[in-house]
């Protein structure tokens, strides 16, 4: 009987540890940022339950690939690229910033393949 209880306790401990390892992935994204992404995604893909599920999957996939700090940098660069004039030229001409945007685009492409089959 004691052996059976110990076995169950060990199984629960292992399951909890595995869940904790997965739970930390992408948790650095603030809820408001995830919601903003999902609202924008749904505006482009329809206001349906299926779209909600797919858009949620998309930001979750991006979050597993790209830390929030890099996501935020890429979003800033993309916004600044839309601004005309010399003030935004540094965002268009800096290689490191282009690399951040490229990484985000790869994450978005992977999310699209996974979540929008």
C-alpha positions as CSV (number, residue, x, y, z in Angstrom):
1,X,0.0,0.0,0.0
2,X,2.8,2.4,0.9
3,X,4.6,1.6,-2.3
4,X,1.4,2.4,-4.3
5,X,1.0,5.8,-2.6
6,X,4.7,6.6,-3.2
7,X,4.3,5.7,-6.8
8,X,1.2,8.0,-7.2
9,X,3.0,10.8,-5.4
10,X,6.0,10.4,-7.7
11,X,3.8,10.4,-10.8
12,X,2.0,13.6,-9.6
13,X,5.3,15.3,-8.9
14,X,6.7,14.5,-12.3
15,X,3.5,15.7,-14.0
16,X,3.6,18.9,-12.1
17,X,7.2,19.4,-13.0
18,X,6.5,18.9,-16.7
19,X,3.6,21.3,-16.6
20,X,5.8,23.9,-14.9
21,X,8.4,23.6,-17.6
22,X,5.8,24.2,-20.3
23,X,4.0,26.9,-18.4
24,X,7.0,29.3,-18.4
25,X,7.1,29.5,-22.2
26,X,5.7,32.7,-23.5
27,X,4.5,33.9,-20.1
28,X,6.5,37.2,-20.4
29,X,3.8,38.5,-22.8
30,X,1.4,40.8,-21.0
31,X,-2.2,39.9,-21.4
32,X,-3.1,43.2,-22.9
33,X,-0.5,42.7,-25.7
34,X,-1.8,39.2,-26.4
35,X,-5.4,40.6,-26.5
36,X,-4.3,43.5,-28.8
37,X,-2.7,41.0,-31.2
38,X,-5.8,38.7,-31.2
39,X,-8.1,41.7,-31.8
40,X,-6.0,42.8,-34.8
41,X,-5.8,39.2,-36.1
42,X,-9.6,38.8,-35.8
43,X,-10.2,42.1,-37.6
44,X,-8.3,40.7,-40.5
45,X,-9.6,37.1,-40.3
46,X,-13.2,37.5,-39.2
47,X,-15.1,37.8,-35.9
48,X,-15.8,34.1,-35.4
49,X,-15.0,31.6,-32.7
50,X,-12.7,29.7,-35.1
51,X,-10.8,32.9,-35.8
52,X,-10.5,33.6,-32.1
53,X,-9.0,30.1,-31.6
54,X,-6.6,30.5,-34.6
55,X,-5.5,34.0,-33.6
56,X,-4.9,32.8,-30.0
57,X,-2.8,29.9,-31.3
58,X,-0.9,32.3,-33.5
59,X,0.2,34.7,-30.6
60,X,1.0,31.7,-28.4
61,X,3.2,30.2,-31.1
62,X,5.0,33.5,-31.6
63,X,5.5,33.8,-27.9
64,X,7.2,30.4,-27.8
65,X,9.7,31.5,-30.5
66,X,10.2,35.2,-29.7
67,X,10.8,36.7,-26.2
68,X,8.5,39.6,-25.5
69,X,11.3,42.2,-25.5
70,X,12.2,41.2,-29.1
71,X,8.6,41.2,-30.1
72,X,8.2,44.7,-28.7
73,X,11.3,45.8,-30.6
74,X,10.1,44.4,-33.8
75,X,6.7,46.0,-33.4
76,X,8.3,49.4,-32.8
77,X,10.5,49.0,-35.8
78,X,7.5,48.1,-38.0
79,X,5.6,51.1,-36.7
80,X,8.5,53.5,-37.3
81,X,9.0,52.2,-40.8
82,X,5.6,53.6,-41.6
83,X,6.7,57.1,-40.6
84,X,7.9,59.2,-43.5
85,X,11.1,61.3,-43.3
86,X,14.6,61.2,-41.8
87,X,13.5,60.7,-38.3
88,X,12.6,57.1,-39.1
89,X,15.5,56.4,-41.4
90,X,17.6,54.8,-38.6
91,X,14.9,52.1,-38.2
92,X,15.0,51.3,-41.9
93,X,18.8,51.3,-42.3
94,X,20.1,49.5,-39.2
95,X,20.9,45.9,-39.8
96,X,20.3,44.7,-36.3
97,X,16.8,46.2,-36.3
98,X,16.1,44.5,-39.7
99,X,17.2,41.2,-38.1
100,X,14.8,41.6,-35.2
101,X,11.9,42.2,-37.7
102,X,13.1,39.2,-39.8
103,X,13.0,37.0,-36.7
104,X,9.5,38.2,-35.9
105,X,8.4,37.5,-39.5
106,X,9.7,34.0,-39.3
107,X,7.8,33.4,-36.0
108,X,4.7,34.8,-37.7
109,X,5.2,32.5,-40.7
110,X,5.5,29.5,-38.4
111,X,2.4,30.5,-36.5
112,X,0.5,30.8,-39.8
113,X,1.5,27.4,-40.9
114,X,0.6,25.9,-37.5
115,X,-2.6,27.8,-36.7
116,X,-4.1,28.7,-40.2
117,X,-3.8,25.4,-42.1
